[in-house]
């Protein structure tokens, strides 16, 4: 550290004030008396004597502590002290969330005190770093996180060393071998850290579960679920409770419902779907006017509040969709049997029934419990063939619904809905779950048919439940909404700069004008080299949709009221909405807003975890698919850039990996120009930007990290 300017001379008060400021400005530094004396006014004999006296007084006051022989540091007790939770870890730092502070606190690894992700800690906040981050030191771990780590076991004579898959913990975890005799070398295991005493090289852990052999499909998928704290099986008490739910439909129950078994009714789902939670019915009332029913499995008829099954569904909050499996929110007895709207069976539903004319205008609507009978189960491909050819089962009904859906869709976009269209990667798997091929999922008109009627039901149920009319005025009611806020101007500004680098002008900055401008841009770039990258950044510039009891509308869909009503088999908020709708239809006024909000927050958190697990399973399968292609060359396009590397998406498979700048060409130096968003070779002048066609060689596959490294071929 350089010497300070404006030395204070030998005035004791000035020297003391200066020394106090030094300790405050550099709270982690350890100062010698000589350094303090020289910096504060002079290190001659009198200066050192005066400095020693000042420091002694500061020690007595508890402001300074001696940390080594004649080395002094600002006392930890003199700094602001906070309670927080470690929210994320990188190889070099930790970040701690503190309720009283406006942003997370940065803690370097050396000041982390052995804290791990999720630990409750006590920390002192010393200062702001140069880039404005709050910076601190962890002084105590008040509670260890119970969140387990997934890793691979390596055995020695007396020990088990578990190497975590995640970068959240950059060290092995030690287990005593004699305590866990069933663990074998190469097992994928779930472990929990129980102790990490300061000074110990490795944390000590306990075994939670053996998941299987590393590399085996089931073990790896279970590992992904465990990593995100998601279950992969039901406990026996939940399964037994589900089995005890009565299956029959009594005459008394049918009498309490609207009987719609005489309507033409069918389901349209993916070909490999096992549960069918929505169906459509249609009947012509008069020329150019139809009754269209959106029928949703009546899960809450079977699952009562506070029951074992309901508590488990609430805890899970959502089904999880990995590459090779669905981890359901409800036991199979419910999702694949009682509540599945299978063809040629009477089923109980909660329905939204609309009277709609040939212009797709809603003339009337009805909500309530029904009994239906599905006549046909369509796969999307079958329904699409009917739409394209006009031939097949229930062709006239499907064509009418398709025509109405397209009108609803056009009206939605005219109102300002945003049309994000991104390729979805899907894998062809063999019997062992190994990927043998990759393809992209294409959304066609049959998908849009179902989507538009589900959206219609969701928004109309949301508006019905949002308020009651009393004495001619609207009185709000507790309700679960699915909301989507307007994008922040800051994020839009970054997106605008990004699009401009490719010659695309984005003028709007707020309001519905953003949606109109976004649709225009997305339409203009469709099929271009930079389309995927710009679309991805456009999505990231948007706010995230969440569940809440405070309605602000759904910006992306351009709906003032919106909820999730149509998938109670796989989403707990839909079950919450069904119960609220039933209550309000019965004229009741119940609905605990505080409790509902807590459940909304929990459901949003679980939804995020489920999405992260799905992405992790896709990355794993990409790595697994490419591990047999190491050394092979492929054509691709640049899909992203960072200061350390280029992301490349392969043309045929859409598999994405990274080519590190340091590896591009040993005879050249490549750097990332963030302002121009391009990578340039200093000697060659070769320039790469988004959408640039490239050739790459597969260099390395890391299955544990789920990463692919490419070598860029120039």
C-alpha positions, 0 to 999 in steps of 0.5 A: 500500500502506498503512503498517504498524502497530507500527513498529519505531523506530530499533533496527537489528535490529528495522528490518531484520527488519521490512524483510525481512518487507515484502519477503517479504510483497509479493515483486512490489512495488518499494519506494523507500528512502523508503517502506521507511524510513517504513514501518519506523520513520521517514524522517528522516535517520538512518532513511533512512541506517540503511535504506540500510545494511540494503538494501545488506547485503540486496543483498550477501546476494542477498536483494534486487535493485535493479530500477530507480534506487533501487527494490528488490524481493525477489530472484527467487533468494530465492524457492522455485524450481520446475519446472512445466508450463503446463496452462491459460491464460485471457485474464488468467492462466496456471496451472502444474502443479508435481509438488511442490505440492498445487495449480496455481500461479496466474500473472498474465499480466504475470508469465507471461514469454511462456509458452504452454500446454504450455510447461515453465517455471521459476517462483518461488512467492511467496505465496498469494492471498486466495482461497488460490491459490498465486501465482508468477512465471515466470522462465524457459521451459525448453522450448517446447511442440510443441503446434500452434495452429489459426488463420486466415491473414491475408496482407500483402505480406511477412507472414502473421498467424495468428489462433488459434481458441483463447483459449489464445493471445490474440495473432496468430502471425507467419510470414514469407510468403516461406517459405510461398508456398502459404498463401492469405488465409483458409486454416485453418492449423496452426502451431507457436510457435518463438520469443517473445522477451521484448519482442517484440509477437508470437510467431514461428511455423512452418507445420505444415499447411494444413487448407483454407479457413476455413468449409469443413466438412473444414477445420473438422473437421480443425481441431478434431482438430488442436486436441486433438492428434488425428489425422485420417488414417493414415500410409502405412506404417500403411495398408500394414501393414494391407493385408498382414494375411492375410484368409483363415480357415484350417481349422487356425484354425477347428479351434483355436476353438469353432465356433458358426456353427450358432447363430442370430446377428445384430448390432444397430447404428445404421443408419449404422454401418460396422463391427460389432464385436459380435454376439449368438447364442441357442439354447434348451438346454432349456425355460426355459434358453438359451445366449446368446453375446456375440461380439466381433471378434477384433482381436488375432488380426490385430493383434499386439503391437508391430506397426506397426498395434498401435503406432498403435492404442495411440497413438490409444487410441480412435476419435473420433466427430465430428458428421459422421465417425468417425476410427477407431483402426484402418485401414479394412481392419481395422475395416470388413473383417477385423474387422467382423461382417458378415452371411453371412460367417464371422468370428473372434471372442472370445466370452463364452457364458452359460447363462442361465435365464428369471429371467436367472440365470447358470448357467454361463459360458465364455470363448474364441475362436470362429468365427461366422456372422451371419445378419442385420444389424439396425438399432436401429430394426428391432430395436425394431419387432420388440420392439414388434410381435412380428413380423419376422425372428428375432422369437422370439429377439429377444423372448427376449433383450429379456425377459432384458435387461430382467431384467438391467437391473432387477437392476442398478438394484436393486443400486444402478446410477444411471440417468442419462438425458440428451438427445443432440443429433444433426444432419441434414447435407447433402452438404457437411456443413452442418446442415439440422436438429437432433434428439435421439437417443432410447434405446429397448429395442433399445439397452438389449438390446445394452447389458445383454448387453455389460455382462454380458460386461464384468463377467464377463470382469473378474471372471474375469481379476481373480484365479486360485484357488490352494489355495482362495484368490484370487490377484490377477492384473494386469488392466485395469479400468474403474473409477468411484469414489464421489462426493466428499462435497464435490461432493455437498454442492454438489449437495444445495444446488443441488437444494434451491433447487428444492425437491428434498431429497437426503439421502444423503452417501456409500455406495450410499445416494447411488445410491438417492437419486440414482435417486429424485431423477432419477425425480421431476424427469423432464420438469420444467423444471429436469430437464436442469440438475439431471441435468447437475450430478448427472453433474458431481458424480460421479467420472470413470470411468478405466482402471486396474490397481487395482480399486475397482469401478464405482460408477455401474454397481454392479459390483464388477468391470468392464472394457471387453471388447466394443469392441476395434475402437474402444478400445485397452483392450479389446485389452489385455483380450483379450490378458490373457484369452487369456493367462489362459485358456492358464494363463499368468501374464504381465501387466506391471502397470507397463506396463499402468498406463502404457497405462491412463493414456494411454488415459484421457487420449486418451479425454478428448481425444476427448470434448472434440473431440466436444463441440467439433464439436457446438458448431461445428455448433450455431453453423453451424446458427444463423448463418443465423438471426441476428436471428430470435426463438425460445422457450427455457428457462434452462438455466444461470447465471453471474455474467455471463450466462444460458444458454438452450436453445432448445425445438425444437432444443436449441441452447444459447447465452448471453444476457449480463446486461449486454445484457438491458435497458439501463434495468435492472441484472440481477445473479446471486444465487448463494445463491438461484440466480436472476437478478433485475432491480433495477428491474423485479423480474423474476426468472429461474431454471433452467427459466424460459421465455424468448424470445430473439433470435439476436444473434451467432454466432462460428464460430471460438469456436463460441459463440452470443450471444442477446438476452433479450427481456422 
